[in-house]
């Protein structure tokens, strides 16, 4: 069996000339109208050309199947992959479809392939061919123009696509019901449950200021000085005593000196005198106000001041920004670039911050290879670990990269035990769905505690969350976009709270959506999008294109997620939606 999670897979068993392509060409649009994305894998023994009008593959694509993959003995149609005699073309095709994540896979041909557990047989009596049923135990129903004698399985009218589509929908629903051993958990409830279990790190360390960007303050940062340290000028102009002006606010004063930032005027300002002063320079003794130079006229050392100055104008008071002893930044705040500046303005060369959250990261799956390694048909490069590593580095976590683990229980057992002894959080991708080789949740149940593994979200329904010793474990889905979305919605808030930021929430904004988005109620959905300003300057959002959970390029093109609540029945262009920017920390 394939060691990857797949959507329901139904084989189509038929002899040539019985009308199976015509039947599917009628059935696929009906399935598509129910909101399903249907993929077709068609076996061919011959060389083939894609999308030739009149060919079966072209008819199925025109009917709405996406994608249609022709799997031959020498190559696949999409992408153009060479297949050797030792390779299994169906398994290679299904590996690719696992990343694309359609709602249903129909497979024509491959009649004895062990990975097809259920088949619909198409039979036409006039063709004179014998039924495969009952000699093939995988046959679960027959679509025929004449009902076979005594068949104990459903027999559908061959010329009634609606009846066949209805059977397929019921079968698919039963597959999901069989595979799901309980109700889907609401996303907000799952997040709240996780956050209740988070214990923030407490150990602090002292860092040089230049190394503290992105770190979380262990204590309030209190200023040992007033900032600014003395009254100073906010403008280039003249410092003077306000009471020396005429009743109308103007006046004539005599310049007696100059004050420059770092070089204050140390003399005495007599009555009727003023001091030429630059921005940031300390206020001279006996002066309480500043007039900008553009509101004056010079005549030698005589300065004519236009009416309009106010008492105390353009003076920044000592301690106006931060008073001595006051907390400028608070415990639990992440230090940003401006925060570094604030700390430096107080003269602090070092600062006490919480230690980084330690995260152990690995991917699982025999089909995975790391970037840079040679690859063969049926294998895929591990993109999840690199994407998740980037997300973790954005949060400032200390990441331990454990690489790729094979689908082997004992190896996984040893890795999880070791990770739980050294990490605060363990993050895996893959191995949490319903396949025989989805081992993460199995091993977690054995070694620790599995809290839940099915969420009412799309993408990202299969997710394992639990505890292993003192470490929290997030078993993320194997599909790349699903792994990133579940990380952002569940792991990121937990990591921020663990890092010492108690009430962190991803920002969300309301915008008009310019795309139609099909959706059925039942699961919250996260659509990859990008926002821009319209002709009058208002922010709008559009989806990036196809939204398959294996299409990582659509995530790379996105700068936000369009968030559709569980009860939403879809979006029409022009509707208001909530948008969550990507990269928010």
C-alpha positions as CSV (number, residue, x, y, z in Angstrom):
1,X,0.0,0.0,0.0
2,X,1.0,3.6,-0.6
3,X,2.5,5.3,2.5
4,X,0.8,8.6,1.9
5,X,-2.6,9.9,2.8
6,X,-5.0,10.0,-0.2
7,X,-8.6,11.2,-0.7
8,X,-11.2,8.5,-1.5
9,X,-10.0,6.5,-4.5
10,X,-12.5,4.6,-6.7
11,X,-11.4,2.4,-9.6
12,X,-13.4,2.2,-12.8
13,X,-13.3,-1.4,-14.1
14,X,-14.5,-1.9,-17.7
15,X,-13.7,-3.6,-21.0
16,X,-13.1,-1.4,-24.0
17,X,-16.1,-0.3,-26.0
18,X,-18.7,-0.4,-23.1
19,X,-19.0,3.4,-22.8
20,X,-17.1,4.1,-19.6
21,X,-15.6,7.4,-20.9
22,X,-19.1,8.6,-22.0
23,X,-20.4,7.6,-18.6
24,X,-17.7,9.5,-16.8
25,X,-18.1,12.5,-19.0
26,X,-21.7,12.7,-17.8
27,X,-20.9,11.9,-14.1
28,X,-17.9,14.3,-13.5
29,X,-19.9,17.5,-14.2
30,X,-22.5,16.4,-11.6
31,X,-19.8,15.7,-9.0
32,X,-18.2,19.0,-9.8
33,X,-21.6,20.7,-9.3
34,X,-21.6,19.3,-5.8
35,X,-18.3,21.1,-5.1
36,X,-15.9,18.2,-5.6
37,X,-12.6,18.5,-7.4
38,X,-12.2,15.2,-9.3
39,X,-8.9,13.9,-10.5
40,X,-8.7,11.0,-13.1
41,X,-5.8,8.7,-13.6
42,X,-6.1,6.7,-16.8
43,X,-4.0,3.7,-17.7
44,X,-2.6,3.5,-21.2
45,X,-0.4,0.9,-22.9
46,X,0.4,3.2,-25.8
47,X,2.4,6.4,-26.5
48,X,0.0,9.3,-26.0
49,X,-0.5,12.9,-26.9
50,X,-2.2,15.2,-24.4
51,X,-5.4,17.1,-25.0
52,X,-6.1,15.8,-28.5
53,X,-9.8,16.5,-29.4
54,X,-11.7,13.2,-29.5
55,X,-9.3,11.4,-27.2
56,X,-10.7,10.1,-23.9
57,X,-8.4,12.2,-21.8
58,X,-9.5,15.4,-23.6
59,X,-13.2,14.4,-23.1
60,X,-12.6,13.9,-19.4
61,X,-10.7,17.2,-19.0
62,X,-13.5,19.0,-20.9
63,X,-16.0,17.4,-18.5
64,X,-14.3,19.1,-15.6
65,X,-11.7,16.6,-14.2
66,X,-8.6,18.3,-12.8
67,X,-6.1,17.0,-13.3
68,X,-6.3,14.1,-15.8
69,X,-3.1,12.0,-15.6
70,X,-2.3,9.4,-18.3
71,X,-0.1,6.7,-16.7
72,X,1.7,4.6,-19.3
73,X,4.4,1.9,-19.1
74,X,7.1,4.4,-20.2
75,X,6.0,7.8,-18.8
76,X,3.4,10.0,-17.1
77,X,1.5,12.7,-18.9
78,X,1.8,15.3,-16.1
79,X,4.5,16.2,-15.4
80,X,6.4,14.4,-18.2
81,X,8.1,11.9,-16.0
82,X,10.1,8.9,-17.3
83,X,9.0,5.5,-15.9
84,X,11.3,2.5,-15.9
85,X,10.2,-1.1,-16.0
86,X,10.7,-1.4,-12.3
87,X,8.5,1.6,-11.5
88,X,4.8,1.6,-10.6
89,X,3.2,4.3,-12.8
90,X,0.0,4.4,-10.7
91,X,1.9,4.9,-7.4
92,X,3.9,7.6,-9.0
93,X,0.7,9.3,-10.2
94,X,-0.9,8.9,-6.8
95,X,2.1,10.4,-5.1
96,X,1.8,13.5,-7.2
97,X,-2.0,13.7,-6.5
98,X,-1.5,13.4,-2.8
99,X,0.2,16.8,-2.9
100,X,-2.5,18.3,-5.1
101,X,-5.3,16.9,-2.8
102,X,-8.4,16.6,-5.0
103,X,-11.6,15.6,-3.3
104,X,-11.9,12.3,-5.2
105,X,-9.7,10.2,-7.5
106,X,-11.1,8.0,-10.2
107,X,-8.8,5.5,-11.7
108,X,-9.4,3.9,-15.1
109,X,-7.6,0.6,-15.7
110,X,-4.9,-0.9,-13.4
111,X,-7.5,-3.7,-12.9
112,X,-5.4,-5.8,-10.6
113,X,-3.5,-3.1,-8.8
114,X,-3.5,-3.7,-5.0
115,X,-3.8,0.0,-4.1
116,X,-7.4,0.2,-5.6
117,X,-9.6,-1.3,-2.8
118,X,-12.9,-0.3,-4.4
119,X,-14.1,-0.4,-8.0
120,X,-17.2,0.4,-10.0
121,X,-17.6,-2.0,-12.9
122,X,-19.1,-0.6,-16.1
123,X,-20.8,-3.3,-18.2
124,X,-22.8,-3.3,-21.5
125,X,-24.4,-6.6,-22.4
126,X,-24.3,-5.9,-26.1
127,X,-20.5,-5.8,-26.0
128,X,-20.5,-9.5,-25.3
129,X,-17.9,-9.3,-22.5
130,X,-18.1,-11.2,-19.2
131,X,-18.5,-9.4,-15.9
132,X,-15.5,-9.1,-13.7
133,X,-17.9,-9.5,-10.7
134,X,-18.1,-11.7,-8.7
135,X,-14.5,-12.9,-9.4
136,X,-13.1,-9.5,-8.4
137,X,-13.8,-8.8,-4.7
138,X,-13.0,-5.1,-5.1
139,X,-16.2,-4.5,-7.2
140,X,-18.6,-2.6,-5.0
141,X,-21.2,-1.7,-7.6
142,X,-22.1,-2.3,-11.3
143,X,-23.3,0.3,-13.8
144,X,-25.0,-1.8,-16.5
145,X,-27.6,-1.6,-19.3
146,X,-29.1,-4.9,-18.1
147,X,-29.3,-6.0,-14.5
148,X,-27.1,-9.1,-13.8
149,X,-28.9,-12.1,-12.2
150,X,-28.6,-12.3,-8.5
151,X,-26.0,-9.6,-7.9
152,X,-26.0,-8.7,-4.2
153,X,-24.3,-5.3,-4.8
154,X,-25.9,-2.1,-6.1
155,X,-26.6,-2.2,-9.9
156,X,-26.9,1.3,-11.4
157,X,-28.5,2.2,-14.8
158,X,-25.6,2.7,-17.2
159,X,-27.4,5.5,-19.1
160,X,-28.3,7.4,-16.0
161,X,-25.2,9.6,-15.0
162,X,-27.2,11.2,-12.1
163,X,-27.8,7.8,-10.5
164,X,-24.1,6.8,-10.8
165,X,-23.0,10.3,-9.5
166,X,-25.4,9.9,-6.5
167,X,-23.9,6.5,-5.7
168,X,-20.3,7.8,-5.9
169,X,-21.2,10.7,-3.6
170,X,-22.8,8.4,-1.0
171,X,-19.8,6.0,-1.2
172,X,-17.3,8.9,-0.8
173,X,-19.3,10.2,2.2
174,X,-19.2,6.8,3.8
175,X,-15.5,6.6,3.2
176,X,-14.9,9.8,5.2
177,X,-17.4,8.7,7.9
178,X,-15.5,5.4,8.2
179,X,-12.2,7.1,8.3
180,X,-13.2,9.7,10.8
181,X,-13.8,8.4,14.3
182,X,-15.6,11.4,15.7
183,X,-16.7,14.9,15.1
184,X,-14.4,17.6,13.7
185,X,-13.1,19.9,16.4
186,X,-13.8,23.7,16.0
187,X,-10.6,25.7,15.4
188,X,-11.2,28.2,18.2
189,X,-11.9,25.4,20.7
190,X,-8.7,23.6,19.6
191,X,-6.6,26.8,19.9
192,X,-8.1,27.6,23.4
193,X,-7.3,24.1,24.5
194,X,-3.7,24.3,23.4
195,X,-3.2,27.7,25.0
196,X,-4.5,26.5,28.3
197,X,-1.7,23.9,28.3
198,X,1.1,26.3,27.4
199,X,3.6,27.1,30.1
200,X,5.8,30.1,29.3
201,X,9.5,29.8,29.6
202,X,10.9,31.5,32.7
203,X,14.7,31.4,32.5
204,X,16.2,34.8,31.6
205,X,19.5,35.7,30.1
206,X,21.3,39.0,29.7
207,X,22.1,40.0,26.2
208,X,24.0,42.9,24.6
209,X,21.5,45.3,23.1
210,X,22.6,44.6,19.5
211,X,21.6,40.9,20.0
212,X,18.2,41.5,21.5
213,X,16.1,42.2,18.4
214,X,13.0,40.0,18.4
215,X,13.6,38.7,21.9
216,X,11.0,39.0,24.7
217,X,11.6,41.1,27.8
218,X,12.0,39.1,31.0
219,X,11.2,42.2,33.2
220,X,10.0,45.8,32.8
221,X,12.8,48.0,31.2
222,X,13.0,51.0,33.6
223,X,15.0,54.0,32.7
224,X,17.9,55.1,35.0
225,X,17.7,58.6,33.6
226,X,15.3,61.2,32.3
227,X,14.8,61.0,28.5
228,X,15.7,63.6,27.4
229,X,18.1,64.4,30.1
230,X,17.5,68.1,30.0
231,X,15.1,70.6,28.5
232,X,16.0,71.1,24.9
233,X,14.9,72.9,21.7
234,X,12.6,71.2,19.2
235,X,13.5,73.7,16.5
236,X,16.3,75.8,15.0
237,X,15.6,79.3,16.3
238,X,16.1,81.5,19.3
239,X,15.6,80.8,23.0
240,X,14.3,83.6,25.1
241,X,12.2,84.6,28.2
242,X,8.6,84.8,27.2
243,X,8.0,87.7,29.7
244,X,10.5,89.8,27.6
245,X,8.1,90.0,24.7
246,X,5.7,92.9,24.0
247,X,2.0,92.5,25.1
248,X,1.1,91.8,21.4
249,X,3.5,88.8,21.4
250,X,6.2,90.3,19.3
251,X,9.4,91.9,20.4
252,X,13.0,93.0,19.8
253,X,15.7,91.0,21.5
254,X,19.5,91.1,21.5
255,X,21.4,87.9,20.6
256,X,24.0,87.1,23.3
257,X,25.3,83.6,22.3
258,X,24.7,80.3,20.6
259,X,23.7,76.8,21.8
260,X,24.4,73.7,19.7
261,X,23.5,70.1,20.5
262,X,26.4,68.9,22.6
263,X,27.7,72.4,23.2
264,X,25.3,74.3,25.5
265,X,25.3,78.0,26.1
266,X,26.8,78.4,29.6
267,X,26.4,82.2,30.0
268,X,23.7,84.2,31.5
269,X,20.8,85.5,29.4
270,X,20.0,89.0,30.5
271,X,16.6,90.7,30.3
272,X,15.8,91.4,26.6
273,X,18.4,88.9,25.5
274,X,18.1,85.7,23.4
275,X,20.3,82.8,22.4
276,X,20.7,81.3,18.9
277,X,19.8,77.6,19.4
278,X,19.8,74.5,17.2
279,X,17.5,71.5,17.4
280,X,18.4,69.2,20.3
281,X,20.5,71.8,22.1
282,X,20.0,72.2,25.9
283,X,17.9,75.2,26.8
284,X,20.0,78.1,28.3
285,X,19.5,79.2,31.8
286,X,16.8,81.9,32.2
287,X,15.1,80.9,28.9
288,X,11.7,79.2,28.8
289,X,10.6,79.4,25.1
290,X,11.8,79.0,21.5
291,X,10.8,80.8,18.4
292,X,11.6,79.2,15.0
293,X,14.1,81.1,12.9
294,X,11.6,81.5,10.1
295,X,9.4,83.6,12.4
296,X,12.2,86.2,13.0
297,X,14.1,88.9,11.2
298,X,17.8,89.6,11.9
299,X,19.3,93.1,11.9
300,X,22.9,92.5,13.0
301,X,22.7,91.1,16.6
302,X,19.2,92.5,16.9
303,X,16.4,89.9,16.5
304,X,12.9,91.0,15.6
305,X,10.3,88.4,16.6
306,X,7.0,88.3,14.9
307,X,3.8,88.1,17.0
308,X,2.6,84.6,17.8
309,X,5.0,82.8,20.1
310,X,3.6,81.0,23.1
311,X,5.1,80.5,26.5
312,X,7.1,77.2,26.5
313,X,6.7,76.8,22.8
314,X,9.0,74.4,20.9
315,X,10.7,73.2,24.1
316,X,11.0,69.4,24.9
317,X,11.1,69.0,28.6
318,X,13.4,66.7,30.6
319,X,11.8,63.3,31.1
320,X,9.1,64.2,28.5
321,X,9.6,60.8,26.7
322,X,10.6,58.7,29.7
323,X,10.8,59.8,33.3
324,X,13.6,58.5,35.4
325,X,12.4,55.2,37.0
326,X,9.5,54.7,34.6
327,X,9.0,51.5,32.6
328,X,9.5,52.3,28.9
329,X,8.9,48.7,27.8
330,X,7.1,46.0,29.7
331,X,7.7,42.4,30.5
332,X,6.4,40.2,27.7
333,X,7.0,42.7,25.0
334,X,8.9,41.6,21.9
335,X,11.8,44.0,21.2
336,X,11.5,45.5,17.7
337,X,13.8,48.0,16.0
338,X,12.1,51.0,17.7
339,X,12.3,49.2,21.0
340,X,16.1,48.8,20.6
341,X,16.2,52.6,20.1
342,X,14.2,53.2,23.2
343,X,16.5,51.0,25.3
344,X,19.5,52.7,23.9
345,X,18.1,56.1,24.6
346,X,18.0,55.1,28.3
347,X,21.7,54.2,28.2
348,X,21.1,50.4,28.6
349,X,24.0,48.4,27.1
350,X,22.5,45.0,28.1
351,X,18.9,43.8,28.6
352,X,17.3,40.8,30.4
353,X,15.3,38.6,28.0
354,X,13.6,35.2,28.2
355,X,15.5,32.3,26.7
356,X,14.3,31.2,23.2
357,X,11.7,28.5,22.9
358,X,13.4,25.3,21.8
359,X,11.7,23.5,18.9
360,X,12.6,20.1,17.5
361,X,11.5,19.9,13.9
362,X,11.4,16.9,11.5
363,X,9.4,15.5,8.6
364,X,8.3,11.9,8.2
365,X,7.9,9.7,5.1
366,X,9.8,7.2,3.0
367,X,8.9,9.2,-0.1
368,X,10.8,12.3,1.1
369,X,14.3,13.5,0.1
370,X,16.1,16.6,1.3
371,X,16.9,19.4,-1.2
372,X,20.1,18.7,-3.0
373,X,19.8,14.9,-2.9
374,X,19.2,12.8,-6.0
375,X,15.5,11.9,-6.6
376,X,13.8,9.1,-8.5
377,X,10.2,8.8,-9.8
378,X,7.8,8.3,-6.9
379,X,9.9,10.4,-4.5
380,X,9.4,14.0,-3.6
381,X,11.5,16.7,-2.1
382,X,10.7,17.7,1.5
383,X,9.5,21.3,1.3
384,X,7.6,21.4,4.6
385,X,10.7,21.4,6.8
386,X,12.2,24.4,5.1
387,X,8.9,26.4,5.1
388,X,8.3,25.6,8.8
389,X,11.9,26.4,9.7
390,X,11.4,29.8,8.1
391,X,8.2,30.4,10.1
392,X,10.0,29.3,13.3
393,X,12.9,31.6,12.6
394,X,10.5,34.5,12.1
395,X,9.2,33.9,15.6
396,X,12.7,33.8,17.1
397,X,12.6,30.1,18.1
398,X,15.7,28.0,18.6
399,X,15.2,25.3,16.0
400,X,16.7,21.8,16.1
401,X,16.5,20.3,12.7
402,X,16.1,16.5,13.0
403,X,15.8,16.0,9.2
404,X,13.6,13.3,7.7
405,X,12.5,10.2,9.5
406,X,11.4,7.0,7.7
407,X,8.0,5.4,8.2
408,X,9.3,3.1,11.0
409,X,7.7,3.0,14.4
410,X,10.9,2.3,16.3
411,X,12.9,5.1,14.6
412,X,10.0,7.5,15.3
413,X,9.8,6.3,18.9
414,X,13.5,7.0,19.5
415,X,13.3,10.4,17.8
416,X,10.3,11.5,19.8
417,X,11.7,10.4,23.1
418,X,15.0,12.2,22.4
419,X,13.3,15.3,21.2
420,X,11.0,15.4,24.3
421,X,14.0,15.5,26.6
422,X,15.6,18.6,25.0
423,X,12.8,20.6,23.4
424,X,9.8,22.6,24.6
425,X,7.9,21.9,21.4
426,X,8.1,19.1,18.9
427,X,6.8,19.8,15.4
428,X,6.4,17.1,12.7
429,X,4.9,17.1,9.3
430,X,3.3,14.0,7.8
431,X,2.2,10.8,9.4
432,X,-1.0,12.1,11.1
433,X,-3.8,11.2,8.6
434,X,-5.6,7.8,8.3
435,X,-3.2,5.7,6.2
436,X,-1.5,2.5,7.4
437,X,1.8,4.3,7.6
438,X,0.6,7.4,9.4
439,X,2.5,6.6,12.5
440,X,3.0,9.9,14.4
441,X,-0.3,9.7,16.3
442,X,0.1,6.0,16.9
443,X,3.5,6.5,18.6
444,X,2.3,9.6,20.4
445,X,-0.6,7.6,21.9
446,X,1.9,5.0,23.1
447,X,4.5,7.3,24.6
448,X,2.4,10.3,25.7
449,X,-1.0,11.7,25.3
450,X,-2.9,12.5,22.0
451,X,-5.5,15.2,22.6
452,X,-7.0,15.5,19.1
453,X,-6.2,15.0,15.5
454,X,-9.2,16.2,13.4
455,X,-10.0,19.9,12.9
456,X,-12.9,21.6,11.1
457,X,-10.6,23.6,8.9
458,X,-9.4,23.5,5.3
459,X,-6.7,22.9,4.5
460,X,-5.4,21.1,7.5
461,X,-8.1,18.8,8.7
462,X,-5.7,16.0,10.0
463,X,-3.6,17.4,12.8
464,X,-2.2,15.6,15.9
465,X,-1.8,17.6,19.0
466,X,-0.6,16.1,22.3
467,X,2.0,16.0,25.0
468,X,5.2,13.9,25.4
469,X,6.8,14.5,28.8
470,X,7.0,18.2,29.3
471,X,7.0,18.9,25.5
472,X,4.0,19.8,23.4
473,X,3.7,18.0,20.1
474,X,2.2,19.4,16.9
475,X,1.8,16.7,14.2
476,X,1.1,18.8,11.1
477,X,-0.4,17.5,7.9
478,X,1.9,16.4,5.1
479,X,0.5,18.6,2.4
480,X,2.7,21.7,2.2
481,X,0.0,24.4,2.4
482,X,-1.9,22.5,5.1
483,X,1.2,22.3,7.2
484,X,1.8,26.1,7.0
485,X,-1.8,27.0,7.7
486,X,-2.1,24.7,10.7
487,X,1.2,26.1,12.0
488,X,0.0,29.7,11.7
489,X,-3.4,29.0,13.3
490,X,-2.4,26.7,16.1
491,X,1.4,26.3,16.7
492,X,2.2,30.0,16.3
493,X,-0.1,31.3,19.0
494,X,1.2,28.6,21.4
495,X,4.9,29.4,20.6
496,X,4.3,33.1,21.2
497,X,2.6,32.5,24.5
498,X,5.4,30.0,25.5
499,X,8.0,32.7,24.5
500,X,6.4,35.0,27.1
501,X,4.0,37.1,25.0
502,X,0.8,36.3,26.9
503,X,-2.1,37.7,24.7
504,X,-0.7,37.5,21.2
505,X,-3.2,37.3,18.4
506,X,-2.7,37.5,14.6
507,X,-4.0,40.8,13.3
508,X,-7.1,40.6,11.0
509,X,-8.6,43.3,8.8
510,X,-11.8,43.6,6.8
511,X,-11.6,44.1,3.1
512,X,-13.8,43.7,0.0
513,X,-13.0,40.5,-1.9
514,X,-12.7,40.7,-5.6
515,X,-12.9,36.9,-6.2
516,X,-15.8,34.5,-6.1
517,X,-14.9,31.7,-3.6
518,X,-16.9,28.5,-3.5
519,X,-17.3,27.0,-0.1
520,X,-19.7,24.7,1.8
521,X,-20.5,25.2,5.5
522,X,-18.9,22.9,7.9
523,X,-15.2,23.8,8.0
524,X,-13.3,27.1,8.4
525,X,-11.3,27.8,5.3
526,X,-8.1,29.7,4.7
527,X,-7.7,31.0,1.1
528,X,-4.4,32.2,-0.1
529,X,-4.7,35.8,-1.2
530,X,-3.0,39.1,-2.0
531,X,-4.3,42.6,-1.2
532,X,-3.9,45.9,-3.1
533,X,-5.6,49.3,-3.3
534,X,-8.4,50.0,-5.7
535,X,-8.8,53.1,-7.8
536,X,-10.1,55.2,-4.8
537,X,-7.4,53.9,-2.4
538,X,-9.4,51.2,-0.5
539,X,-7.7,47.9,0.3
540,X,-9.2,44.9,-1.6
541,X,-8.2,41.3,-1.6
542,X,-8.1,38.6,-4.3
543,X,-7.3,34.9,-4.2
544,X,-4.0,33.8,-5.7
545,X,-5.5,31.2,-8.0
546,X,-5.9,27.4,-7.6
547,X,-6.1,26.5,-3.9
548,X,-5.0,22.8,-3.7
549,X,-3.2,22.1,-0.5
550,X,-0.2,20.8,-2.4
551,X,0.2,24.0,-4.4
552,X,3.0,25.7,-2.4
553,X,3.6,28.3,-5.1
554,X,0.2,29.9,-4.4
555,X,1.4,30.3,-0.8
556,X,4.6,31.9,-2.0
557,X,2.6,34.4,-4.1
558,X,0.3,35.2,-1.2
559,X,0.7,38.0,1.4
560,X,-2.4,37.1,3.4
561,X,-5.0,34.5,4.1
562,X,-8.7,35.1,3.4
563,X,-10.4,33.6,6.5
564,X,-13.8,32.2,5.9
565,X,-15.7,31.0,9.1
566,X,-17.1,27.5,9.5
567,X,-20.7,28.6,8.7
568,X,-19.8,30.5,5.6
569,X,-21.4,29.3,2.4
570,X,-18.9,31.0,0.1
571,X,-18.1,34.5,-1.1
572,X,-19.2,36.5,-4.1
573,X,-17.0,39.2,-5.6
574,X,-17.7,42.4,-3.7
575,X,-18.4,40.8,-0.3
576,X,-16.5,41.8,2.8
577,X,-14.1,39.3,4.2
578,X,-11.6,39.0,7.1
579,X,-7.9,39.0,6.0
580,X,-5.0,37.8,8.1
581,X,-1.6,39.2,6.8
582,X,1.1,36.6,6.5
583,X,4.3,37.1,8.4
584,X,2.7,38.9,11.4
585,X,4.6,38.4,14.6
